[in-house]
Amino acid sequence: MTMARLASLTGGILGGCGAQSFEYICTDSREADGDTLFVAIRGERVDGHSYIAKAAELGCRCVLAEREVEDCANLSFVKVGDSVCALSTLARGYGEGDKRKTVAITGSVGKTTTKETVAAALSSLEPYKTQGNYNSVIGSPLSMLEMDENTAAAVLEMGMSGLHEIESMSRAARPDVAIITNIGSSHLEMLGSRENIRRAKLEITYGLKEDGILLINGDDPMLRDYDCGVKTMRVGLADEDHDFYAKDIENGDGCVSFTAVYPDRTEQRVTLRAVGDHVVQAALFGCAAAYLLGVDKETAAEGLARFENTGMRQNIYPLGQITVVEDCYNASPESMRAAIRVATGLAERRGGRAVALLGDMKELGDGSAELHRGVGRFAAEQGIDLLITYGSLARDIAAGAAELGGCEVFALDADPEAAADLITEKTQSNDILLFKASRAMALEEVIKILKERTV
């Protein structure tokens, strides 16, 4: 792309040393070179404009910035009012005219799993999907700009830390199908109420194409009967009146099967290598998105059969004489409950005990203590036999479980060695051991110690 084209797409002012062009984009000056546009972004702690000269030293010739670039020879720059907004505008302009079908996904819990199931259901179209954690107001447009003009389908995950961020991403993506997985408790600290969280998530409809469709979790009371302002279809497990619903759910040892029922009330049996009703919900979103984009049901089911969980999300594997359910990527009250159900269900099927190491859940605001206690009560109700909590906030999980009784409870500080010691002492052969906490707690450090001791 030429810098003149960049200025035209973003509404910016072209300056510097004339006609330059670029093939790649970066926001980190260390990645800049002669073929790469460096986008200078003002962050909370770091101002990218301070690194323009460093980028130039690495050979960078093209810069997008919020002020004129001075004292850097051989540089061409485009000046814009807001670099982050300009990225989204660029992504939208770059994709205009492409015929690809786009699915955009947001929600408090399950965004990444749903992204993976939708991509699996659409695998016959060889879709592009958001990579890693590129689901932010900066990462999402960078993802869109990675796609070439021949991409037939895109599955884009959209996260947020406040209002107006998903709106920006949605307007750039122009989705054919938008998905809201649920309205949970994550971001209560920033947004203050679940109603505000819903408002932020519904921004995904702002860029929806005129004939686009919003898919919502019909089992979520915050969404089920809410007027979302666009054509909406309900997807869920609990009600045969939903447009798409699942029946005959069978959780096995490492897999789940269900029958997907479609708006025309035709059916398709689906099997995935994962367990839990939350996985069924994510897979059903995949079935629905594929159906709306013209992929036949059997082909979508074949794609879902190849689905694999990513990162540290519900990886189930043996460790010595126990089985680990590693779900350390993030946590909220809703995802905690889903993970507990997986662990207790697996323990019941295998005839072992259910053990859980549960850590702090972050960003829950003023209601954090009660939300943690609620998770503890739920763990006890579901039949967790041994509960170990990890971190200061998680002590309220221990307190909630102790209120009901029926399980052995230990409350620890965030000390990996101490946690590993207690697990080694208390676990028994055939136990199912769940690890779940917010990402900041780094529970994988405990698992690492246990693996070293097991070898």
N, C-alpha and C positions, 0 to 999 in steps of 0.2 A: 504494500500500500504506500502511496506517495504521501508526503506530509500535507500537500495541498488537499488531497482527498480526506485526510484526517481532519483538517480544519473545516472542510465542508460538512462532514458528518457530525461533528461535535459543536459546530457553531463557534469555533475558536478563531483566534487571530494568528496567522502565520507570520513568523519572524525568523531572523537568523540568516544563515548563509545560502538560502535558495533551495533548489529542488533536491531533496533527499527522499529516500524510501526505506522501508523496513519490512522484515519478514516475521519477526517475533515481538512479543511484548513482555516486559517484566516490571515489577514494582520494587525489586531489590537491586540496588546499584551494582552489587557484586556479580549479578548475572548479565550485566550489560556488555554489549560488544557492537561491532560495526553493523550488524544486521538487526539489531534489537532496539525497539522504542522503550525508553525508560520513562515510566509514569511516576512523577514525583507526588507523593501523597502525604498530607499532614496528618500524622497520627497523634494519639494522646501523649506518647512519650518521645516519638521520633518524627522529625520533619524531613521527608524525602528530598525537599529542596536543598537541604544542606549537603546532599551527596551527588548533586549534578556534576560537579567538577570531578569527583571520583569516577563517575560513570564515563565522563569524557576521556579520562586517562586510560580507561580500558578500551577505548575505541568507539564508544557510543557517539552517534551523529544525530540522533533524533530524540527529542524530549517533549513530553506533554506535561505542562506545569501550570500553576496558578499565578505566575508572574513571569515577566520577561527574563530571559536568561542572558546574563552579561558576563563578559570576560572569559568566554569559552569559545575559542576559535573552532571553525569547521562544524559548528552545531546548528541544526535547524530545530526550531521549537514551535509548538502551538500553545498559545496562552488561553486558558479557559477559566471560568469562574469557580468551578469545583471539579477537581480531578476525578473523584469517585463517580460523580454524576456523569462526567464525560465518558468514563469507561462504559457505563451502562448504555449511554446514547450511542457510543461506537458499536457496541455489541448488537444493538437493535438494527442500526443502519447496515452493518456488515451482513446480517442475516436476512435482510429484506429481499424478497424475490425468490428465496430458496423454497423448495417444495417440501422440506422435511416436516414430519409430524413431531410435535413436542409435547411431552408430559412434564408438568411441574408439580413438585411434591413438597408439602410442608406439614407441620404438626408438632405437638409437644414431645411426643414419643414415637419412635418407629419410623422416622423419615428414611434413614439409611437402609434398613431392612426392606422397606417398601420400594425404595429406589432399586434395590437389587432384584426384588421379585418382579417388578414391572419390566426391568431390563431383560430378565430371564424370559418372561412371557412374550416379549417383543423380539426375542433373539433371532428370529427368522429375518428381521429387518436390519440386523447388525447395528443396533443402536449405539450412539455415543451416550455415555453416562458420566455424571459428575464424578471426578476423581478425588479420592481422599476426603479432606475437609474443605474442599473448594465450594462451599455452600453459602458463603457470606456475600455481602454487598460488593466486596472486591473480588473474591474468588469466583463467584457465579459468572459475571461477565467475562472474566478471563477464560473460564471453561467454554463459554459460548464461542469465543474467538478462536478456540482450538479446532473447531469443526471445519471441515472443508465443504464445498458446495454440493458434494455428492452424498453427504450424510442423509440417510433416509429418515432416521428417527433419532430423537434425543430425549433422555430422561434426566431431568435436572432437579437436584435437591436444593431447597431454599430454607436456610436457617435465619435467625435474626437475634438481635440483642435489644431491639426497641422498635417503636413505630416507624413506618415509612420505608423500612429497609426491604421488606418483601415486595412492596409496591414497586420499588425501583427495579428489582430483579424480574418481576413478572412483566412489567412493561417492556423490558429488554427482550425477554424470551418469547412473548406472544404465544402462550401455550394453546394447544388444541384441547387438551384435557388438563385440569388442575385437580389435585388431590389434597385433602386435609385429613390426616390420619386420626387426630383427636385434639381435644383442648384439655391440657393437663395443668400441672402445678409448676412446671419449670418456668422461670422468669417472673415468678410472683414478686420477687424482690425488686425487680426493675419496673414492672408494669402495674403492680398493686392489686390486680383482681383478675379472675379468670375471664370476666367479660372483656377486659382490655386485651388479654391474650388472644381471645377469639377475634377481636377487632383487628389485631396485628396479623393473625393468620389469614383472615379473609381478604387481606390485601392481595393475595395471590390471584384473586378474580379481576384485579384492575387491568391486567394486560391480556386477559382471556379473549381470544378471537370472538367475533360476533356469533359464530355458530358453535363456539366452544362449550364444554360441559364441565361442571364441577362435580367431583365425586367426594362424598363425605362419609364419615363413619356414622352410619345410622344408629349404632348402639350407644353413641355418646350423647348424653342428655343435653350437653351444651350445643350440639349441632342438629340433633334429630328433627326438631320441629322449628328450627330457626330459619327465617327467610333470609337467604344469602344473597338475594338480589340478582341472581343469574340462574340459568337452567341447571338444575341440581338433581343428581341421582344418588340414592342411598345404598351403601354397601355395608353388610354386617352379618353377624352370626345369630342374632337373637330374634329375628322377626321375619316371617315369610312374606310380609308385605314390602320388604325392601326390594329395590330394583334388582340387586344382585345379593344373593345370600348363600350361606354354606350350610349343608346338612350332613348327617352321618359322619361326623368327625371322629377319627380314630387316631389317637396318639400312641405310637408304638415305641420301640426301643431305638431311638435315634431318627425316627421319621414320623411324619403325620400325613394322613390321607383324609380327603373330604370330597364331597360332591358339590361343585359350583352350580348354582341355579341362576339362569340368565333372565333378562326382562321378558323374553318370549317363552319362558319356562322350559326351555331345553336345558339339558344337564350335561356335565362333564366331570368325570372322576379325575382328581388331581392328587399327586403324591410328591412330597418334598423331603429332603434330607435335613430335617430340623423338627423341633417339637414345640408344642404350645399353641394355645388358641390365638395368641398375638401373631404368630407366624401364619396361621390360617387367614387372619384378617389381612395381613400384608399380601399374601398370595391372591386373595380374592380381589384386592385392588389391582393386582397384575392381570387377572382374568378380565376384569371390567375394562381396564385401559386397552388391552389387546382387542377386545370385542368392539369397542368404540372406534378403534383405528383400523378395523377391517381384517385383523388376524383371526383365522378360524380357531375354534375352541380346542381342537385336538393338537394343533401346532403350538398353541400357547401352553397347553399342559405338558407337551414334550419339553418345551423350554424350561418350565418350572421344575421339572424332574432333575434338571442339571443345576438348580440353584445351590449356592454355597454361601454360608454366612461369612462376613468379612471381619478382619481385625480381631478385636477382643470381645466380639458379640456372640454369646451363647455357643462357645466352642466346648464340645463335650469330648473328653478323652480320659483314658486310664492313667493314673499316677500311682505306681506301686499297687497296693491292694484296694485303693479307693478310686472313685470316678469323680473327676473335676468338671464342674460346669463353670467355665470362665466367661464372665459377662462384666468385664471391668471398664468398658469404654465410657459409660456415663450412667446416671441414675436419677430417677424421680420417683415419687410415691407410686405412680402408675407402673413404671417399668420394674420397680422392686417387686410389686405384687405379681406381675407376670413371671418374673424369674423365679420367685418362690413357688409358684404353681408348677413350673417346669421341674424344679428340684424335687418337690414332694411327690409329683406324679411319677417321676423316674424312680424314686426310692420305692414307691409302692409296687411298681411293675417288677423291680429287681429284688424285692424283699429285703432291702437294706434300710439304714437310717438316713434321714435327711438332716444334713448339717449345713449351716450357713455362716459365712463371714460377711457381715454387712457393715458398710462404712458410711461416712457422712454423705448426705445429699445437699448440694450447694444451691444457693440462689432461690431459697423458698420464702424469704421475707419474714414478716412478723409471725406467721403461723408455723414456722419451721419446727418448733418443739413438738407441737401436737401432730404435725404430719409425720414426724419421725416416730412418735409413740404409736400412731395408727398403723404404721408398717410393722412395728413390734407385735401389736395385738394380732394383726393379720397372720404373721409368721406362726404365732402360737396356735391360732385357730386352724391353720392349714396343716398342722402336724409336724413342724420343724422340731426335731428331737434335741438338737444341740445348736444354740445360737451364740455366736461370738460377735460382738460389735467392735468397731475399729474407728477411733476418733472421738473428739469431744461431742460433736452433734449427735453421733450415733448412740451415745449413752441413753438418749431418749428412746431409741429403738429397744434397748435392753429393758428400760423401765416399762414400756408398753407390753412387752412379752411377759415380764414378771407380774404384771397386773392380772393376767389370765392364768398364768402358771401352766404346768404340763410339759415344759421343756427346760432343759438345763441352760442357764444363761451366764455368760461372762462378758464383762465390759472392759476393753483395753484401750490404751492410748494408741496413736498411730505409729506403732513400733513394729516394723516387719519381722525382726528377730523374735520378739515376744509373741507375736501372732503365730509364727511358724512353730515355735516351741509348744504353744498350747494346742495347736492342731495336731502336731506329732504325738503329744501326750494323750489327747482325748479321742481321736478318731479310731475307728475300728475297721476291720476288713469288710468290704462291700458297702461302705458308707458312700453316699452321694454328697459332695462338698461344693456348695455354691459360693462363688466370689462375686460380690456386687457392691458398687459404690460409685460416687461421682469420679470423673476422670482425675481430678486434682488429688485424690487419695492414693493413686498409683498402686492399687492392690496387686498388680502384676509382680511387684517386688517381693511380696510374700510367696507367690507361686514360684518365682525364680529360686528362692531359698529352698522351698520344698523339693523342687526338681533336683537341685544340687545334692540334697540329702538322700534322695531316692536312688541316684545313680550308683 
